[in-house]
Amino acid sequence: MYGSSVSSGDVIGSGWQVYNSFVTPGNIGGAAYPDLLARDTGGTLWVYLSYSNGRFTARTKVGAGWQIYNQIAGRGDLNGDGKADIVARDGSGVLWLYKGTGDYHKPFLARTRIGAGWNIYNKILGLGDSNGDGRNDLIARDGSGNLYLYPGTGNAAAPFGPRQKIGTSWNTYNYLF
């Protein structure tokens, strides 16, 4: 963990090479700080609750079978109920919403299908409220480098409005976060 650009850093954990996906969905466990979800190479999803000092609790198992998803994203409440949610895209391009419960032992309800065709994107991000309307959104980048905003609606049945193109040439970047 680095506290500033001149910090030498503090080691806050080891063994993280067992994970192939990370997402910070927001507050899963009820505290004031955003928590961390990590998927291991076997497809098990784990939650690490965060402390104010940047450190994490021991991991808690969320569930198995998450290897079917090639993207997991989300930041904060996506459906308007005040609990942190995530989305996950399966191999056929279907996007699924996992509504938050507020209980880190069982942080998500059963998945709800949002829609198909999301395999046109090589990156899906949850960055929170990107357009300033008070609802959390998704950002997606296609193979040509076009960047799209999917504005949040706060409605669980249709959590995102129609996409809006917000940029081009984003394929020059390897990492978006």
BELCORMO-V78689 format. One record per backbone hydrogen bond with DSSP energy under -1.0 kcal/mol. NH is the residue of the N-H (numbers start at 1). CO is the residue of the C=O. E is the energy in kcal/mol with one decimal. If there is no record, write none. Layout:
<<NH;CO;E> <NH;CO;E>>
This chain:
<<10;1;-2.2> <18;15;-1.3> <19;16;-1.7> <20;39;-2.6> <23;37;-2.1> <35;26;-3.1> <36;48;-2.6> <37;23;-3.0> <38;46;-2.4> <39;21;-2.5> <40;44;-2.7> <41;18;-1.9> <43;40;-2.0> <45;63;-3.3> <46;38;-2.8> <47;60;-2.7> <48;36;-3.1> <51;55;-2.8> <54;51;-1.5> <57;49;-2.5> <60;47;-2.0> <62;45;-3.3> <63;45;-1.4> <66;43;-2.7> <68;65;-1.2> <69;66;-1.6> <70;89;-2.2> <71;89;-1.0> <73;87;-2.7> <76;25;-4.2> <85;76;-2.5> <86;98;-1.9> <87;73;-3.1> <88;96;-2.1> <89;71;-2.5> <90;94;-2.4> <93;90;-1.9> <95;115;-3.1> <96;88;-2.7> <97;112;-3.4> <98;86;-3.1> <101;107;-2.0> <106;103;-1.2> <109;99;-2.7> <112;97;-2.2> <114;95;-3.1> <115;95;-1.3> <118;93;-2.5> <120;117;-1.1> <121;118;-1.4> <122;141;-2.3> <123;141;-1.2> <125;139;-3.3> <130;128;-1.3> <137;128;-3.0> <138;150;-2.1> <139;125;-2.5> <140;148;-2.4> <141;123;-2.5> <142;146;-2.2> <145;142;-1.8> <147;167;-2.5> <148;140;-3.0> <149;164;-3.0> <150;138;-3.2> <153;159;-2.2> <161;151;-3.3> <164;149;-2.3> <166;147;-3.1> <167;147;-1.2> <170;145;-2.6> <173;170;-1.3>>
